Amino acid sequence: DVERLLGACDATTVGGLRDHAMMLLMARLGLRNGDVARLRLSDISWADATFSVRGKGRRLVRMPLPQEVGDGVLRWITGGRPDCDDDHVFLRLRAPYGPLGTPAINNVVVRAAKRAALDVPGVGPHLLRHSVATTLVNEGVSLPAIGALLRHQSLDTTIIYAKVDASLLGSIARPWPTEV
């Protein structure tokens, strides 16, 4: 479903380039829509493939910029981003150019889900964050590593995000001891 959602962005349009880049950040790195809204050009270090995120509590964290995500952001910056003085990476597509707010980013994801014909209740940026955690759990990544990526203060929060495949757990769980 995430791949269908990403594929619902028309890369031949300026809006599609922007929307695809934003959704890559959320779908691959679990960024919140506020993280995406606050991202600035000066936060990105292309030389070492990292970027800074100001998350909840305004904590500044340095994160890796994977090739696929960096390519998507670069396509937007070089092929569609309006030329203006605003340092935010993601801007409105019409003048006056300025940063997108979190409701606009939410709408981007909801509209892409409709184009992809995804019938998922509550689809939005937060669902992409959950999807990242779930995918990583299914790939065998440790909960502390997932928590570090999602920038959680507590492992309990990561456990909530990382929905576990019950059938997979059933295949590895030990049977409950019974009284003989």
C-alpha positions as CSV (number, residue, x, y, z in Angstrom):
1,D,0.0,0.0,0.0
2,V,2.8,2.4,0.8
3,E,4.4,1.8,-2.7
4,R,1.0,2.4,-4.3
5,L,0.7,5.6,-2.3
6,L,4.1,6.8,-3.4
7,G,3.3,5.8,-7.0
8,A,0.2,8.0,-6.9
9,C,2.4,11.1,-7.2
10,D,2.7,12.3,-10.8
11,A,6.5,13.0,-11.1
12,T,5.8,14.9,-14.3
13,T,4.2,17.8,-12.3
14,V,5.7,20.2,-9.9
15,G,3.1,19.2,-7.2
16,G,3.9,15.5,-7.8
17,L,7.6,16.1,-7.3
18,R,7.0,17.9,-4.0
19,D,4.4,15.5,-2.7
20,H,6.5,12.4,-3.6
21,A,9.6,13.9,-1.8
22,M,7.5,14.7,1.3
23,M,6.0,11.2,1.4
24,L,9.4,9.6,1.0
25,L,10.5,11.3,4.1
26,M,7.5,10.1,6.0
27,A,7.3,6.6,4.5
28,R,11.0,5.7,4.6
29,L,12.2,7.6,7.7
30,G,9.0,7.9,9.8
31,L,9.1,11.7,9.9
32,R,6.0,13.5,11.4
33,N,4.2,16.0,9.2
34,G,5.6,18.7,11.5
35,D,9.1,17.5,10.9
36,V,8.5,17.8,7.1
37,A,6.9,21.2,7.5
38,R,9.9,22.6,9.5
39,L,12.6,21.1,7.3
40,R,14.9,23.8,5.8
41,L,17.4,23.7,3.0
42,S,20.1,24.6,5.6
43,D,19.2,21.4,7.5
44,I,20.5,19.2,4.7
45,S,24.1,18.2,4.4
46,W,24.5,16.7,0.9
47,A,28.2,16.0,1.5
48,D,27.6,13.5,4.3
49,A,24.0,12.4,3.3
50,T,22.4,13.6,6.6
51,F,19.9,16.1,7.6
52,S,18.8,17.7,10.9
53,V,15.3,17.3,12.3
54,R,13.7,19.4,15.0
55,G,11.2,17.0,16.5
56,K,9.0,17.2,19.5
57,G,10.4,19.4,22.2
58,R,12.5,21.1,19.5
59,R,15.3,18.5,20.0
60,L,17.7,18.7,17.2
61,V,18.6,15.2,15.8
62,R,20.9,14.4,12.9
63,M,19.5,11.6,10.6
64,P,20.7,9.7,7.6
65,L,19.5,10.7,4.2
66,P,19.1,7.4,2.2
67,Q,19.8,7.6,-1.5
68,E,16.1,7.1,-2.6
69,V,14.9,9.8,-0.2
70,G,17.7,12.2,-1.1
71,D,17.1,11.7,-4.8
72,G,13.4,12.5,-4.3
73,V,14.1,15.7,-2.3
74,L,16.8,16.8,-4.9
75,R,14.3,16.3,-7.8
76,W,11.9,18.6,-6.0
77,I,14.5,21.2,-5.2
78,T,16.1,21.3,-8.6
79,G,13.0,20.6,-10.7
80,G,10.0,22.2,-9.1
81,R,10.7,24.2,-5.9
82,P,9.9,27.9,-6.5
83,D,12.9,30.2,-6.5
84,C,12.3,32.4,-3.5
85,D,14.0,33.6,-0.3
86,D,12.2,31.2,2.0
87,D,14.6,28.5,3.4
88,H,11.9,25.9,3.9
89,V,12.3,22.8,1.7
90,F,8.6,22.4,1.0
91,L,6.6,25.4,-0.1
92,R,3.2,26.2,-1.5
93,L,3.1,25.9,-5.2
94,R,1.5,29.3,-5.8
95,A,2.6,32.8,-4.8
96,P,3.0,34.0,-2.3
97,Y,5.5,31.2,-1.7
98,G,5.9,30.1,1.9
99,P,6.1,27.0,4.0
100,L,3.4,24.3,4.0
101,G,1.6,23.9,7.3
102,T,0.9,20.5,8.8
103,P,-2.7,20.4,7.6
104,A,-1.5,20.8,4.0
105,I,0.9,18.0,4.4
106,N,-1.8,15.8,5.8
107,N,-4.0,16.7,2.8
108,V,-1.2,15.6,0.4
109,V,-1.2,12.1,1.9
110,V,-5.0,11.9,2.0
111,R,-5.3,13.0,-1.7
112,A,-2.6,10.5,-2.7
113,A,-4.4,7.7,-0.9
114,K,-7.6,8.6,-2.9
115,R,-5.7,8.5,-6.2
116,A,-4.1,5.2,-5.3
117,A,-7.6,3.9,-4.4
118,L,-6.5,2.9,-0.9
119,D,-9.4,2.1,1.3
120,V,-7.6,2.6,4.6
121,P,-9.4,4.3,7.5
122,G,-7.5,7.2,9.0
123,V,-4.9,7.4,6.3
124,G,-2.4,10.2,6.8
125,P,1.2,11.0,7.7
126,H,1.0,9.3,11.1
127,L,-0.1,6.0,9.4
128,L,3.1,6.2,7.3
129,R,5.1,6.5,10.6
130,H,3.4,3.3,11.9
131,S,4.1,1.6,8.6
132,V,7.8,2.3,8.9
133,A,7.9,0.8,12.4
134,T,5.9,-2.3,11.4
135,T,8.0,-2.9,8.3
136,L,11.2,-2.7,10.3
137,V,9.9,-5.1,13.0
138,N,9.0,-7.5,10.2
139,E,12.5,-7.2,8.8
140,G,13.9,-8.1,12.2
141,V,15.2,-4.7,13.3
142,S,15.4,-4.3,17.1
143,L,12.9,-2.2,18.9
144,P,15.6,0.1,20.3
145,A,16.9,0.7,16.7
146,I,13.4,1.5,15.5
147,G,12.9,3.8,18.5
148,A,16.1,5.7,17.6
149,L,14.9,6.2,14.0
150,L,11.5,7.4,15.1
151,R,13.2,9.5,17.9
152,H,11.2,8.1,20.7
153,Q,12.1,8.9,24.3
154,S,10.7,5.6,25.6
155,L,10.7,2.1,24.2
156,D,7.1,1.8,25.4
157,T,6.2,4.3,22.7
158,T,8.0,2.3,20.0
159,I,6.1,-0.8,21.0
160,I,2.8,1.0,20.4
161,Y,4.0,2.0,16.9
162,A,5.5,-1.4,16.0
163,K,2.4,-3.4,15.3
164,V,3.5,-7.0,15.3
165,D,2.4,-9.7,12.9
166,A,0.4,-12.1,15.2
167,S,0.7,-15.0,12.8
168,L,4.5,-14.5,12.7
169,L,4.6,-14.4,16.5
170,G,2.6,-17.5,16.7
171,S,5.1,-19.4,14.6
172,I,8.0,-18.5,17.0
173,A,6.2,-18.3,20.4
174,R,6.6,-21.1,22.9
175,P,3.4,-22.8,23.9
176,W,2.0,-21.9,27.3
177,P,2.8,-24.5,29.9
178,T,-0.1,-26.6,30.9
179,E,-0.6,-28.3,34.3
180,V,-0.2,-32.0,34.1
